Amino acid sequence: MPPRGVKTAKRQRQYEHIKDSVTDRGGSEERAEEIAARTVNKQRRESGETKTARKRSTKRARPSQARGASKSTRRASSAKSSRKSTRKAAKRTAKKATRKTAAKAARKTASKKTTSKKTSPRKSTRKRTAKR
C-alpha cells in the first residue's frame, strides 16, 4: 500500500516498481515497503507535490561561472586553476622523490655499518672455568 499522500497513478506505479525490485534483491517485504515509501515521498517533495516541498540547494556560482562572464574570462580562470593543480602535483612528486632518495641513502649507510660488524667477529680468548 503506497503512502497516504500518493494519489496519482504515476506515484503508485513508482511505489510498486521500487517495492518489487527490493524484494527481488532479497529484501524483506516490510523493508521493501519502507524503502519504496521513502523514495516516493522524497520524489514528491522534490517535485513540489507536497505541502512542505523540499527546497533545492542554492549554491552561489563562482564569478567565472556566472551567467554574464565572457568565454575568455571563464577560460582564463580555468587555465589558472589547472596551472595551480599542476604545480601542486609537481611539488608532491618532488617531495616524494626527495623522501625516496633520503630513504635510500639511509639504508645504504645502515647496511655498510652492519656489514663492517659482520666481517670481523671477535672470539673470546678466555677459557671458561668450571665451577666446583
C-alpha positions in Angstrom: 0.0 0.0 0.0 1.6 3.3 -1.1 2.0 6.2 1.4 -1.2 8.2 2.3 -0.3 11.2 0.1 0.2 9.3 -3.1 -2.9 9.9 -5.2 -1.6 9.8 -8.8 -1.2 6.6 -10.8 2.4 7.5 -11.6 3.5 7.6 -8.0 1.6 4.3 -7.3 3.4 2.6 -10.2 6.7 4.0 -8.9 6.0 2.7 -5.4 5.1 -0.8 -6.7 8.2 -0.9 -9.0 10.6 0.0 -6.2 8.9 -2.4 -3.8 9.2 -5.3 -6.3 12.8 -4.5 -7.1 13.8 -4.6 -3.4 12.1 -7.9 -2.8 13.7 -9.3 -5.9 17.1 -8.4 -4.5 16.3 -10.4 -1.4 14.9 -7.7 1.0 12.0 -8.4 3.3 8.5 -7.3 2.4 8.5 -4.8 5.3 11.8 -3.3 4.4 10.8 -3.1 0.7 7.7 -1.1 1.6 9.7 1.3 3.8 12.3 2.0 1.1 9.6 2.4 -1.6 7.6 4.8 0.6 10.6 6.9 1.5 11.7 7.1 -2.2 8.3 8.1 -3.4 7.9 10.7 -0.7 11.3 12.2 -1.5 10.4 12.4 -5.2 7.1 14.1 -4.4 8.8 16.6 -2.1 11.5 17.4 -4.7 8.9 18.0 -7.4 6.7 20.2 -5.2 3.8 17.8 -4.8 3.6 18.2 -1.0 2.7 21.0 1.3 6.3 21.1 2.7 8.1 20.9 -0.6 11.9 20.4 -0.2 13.9 23.5 -1.0 16.6 22.9 -3.6 20.1 24.0 -2.6 21.1 27.3 -3.9 24.8 27.3 -4.2 26.4 30.5 -5.3 28.3 30.3 -8.6 31.8 31.4 -8.8 32.4 34.7 -10.6 33.9 32.8 -13.6 30.8 30.6 -13.8 28.4 33.5 -13.5 25.9 34.0 -16.3 27.4 37.2 -17.7 31.0 36.1 -17.6 32.6 36.0 -21.1 34.2 33.0 -22.6 37.7 34.5 -22.2 37.1 35.1 -18.5 36.0 31.6 -17.9 38.9 30.2 -20.0 41.4 32.3 -18.1 40.1 31.2 -14.7 40.0 27.5 -15.7 43.6 27.8 -17.0 44.7 29.4 -13.8 43.2 26.6 -11.7 44.7 23.9 -13.9 48.2 25.6 -13.5 47.7 25.6 -9.7 46.8 21.9 -9.7 49.8 21.1 -12.0 52.1 23.0 -9.6 50.8 21.2 -6.6 51.2 17.8 -8.3 54.8 18.7 -9.3 55.6 19.7 -5.7 54.1 16.5 -4.4 56.2 14.5 -6.8 59.4 16.4 -5.9 58.7 15.7 -2.2 58.2 12.0 -2.8 61.4 11.8 -4.8 63.5 13.5 -2.1 62.0 11.2 0.5 62.9 8.2 -1.6 66.5 9.3 -2.1 66.9 10.1 1.6 65.5 6.7 2.5 67.9 5.0 0.0 70.8 6.8 1.5 69.8 5.9 5.0 69.5 2.2 4.0 72.9 2.3 2.3 74.7 3.7 5.4 72.9 1.3 7.6 73.9 -1.7 5.5 77.5 -0.5 5.4 77.6 -0.3 9.2 76.1 -3.8 9.6 78.4 -5.4 7.1 81.5 -4.0 8.7 80.5 -5.5 12.0 79.7 -8.9 10.4 83.1 -9.3 8.7 85.2 -9.3 11.9 83.6 -11.3 14.6 85.6 -11.5 17.8 86.1 -14.7 19.6 86.8 -14.6 23.3 90.2 -16.0 24.2 89.3 -16.6 27.8 88.7 -20.1 28.8 85.7 -20.9 30.9 86.4 -22.2 34.3 84.3 -24.9 35.6 82.7 -24.3 39.0 83.5 -26.8 41.6 
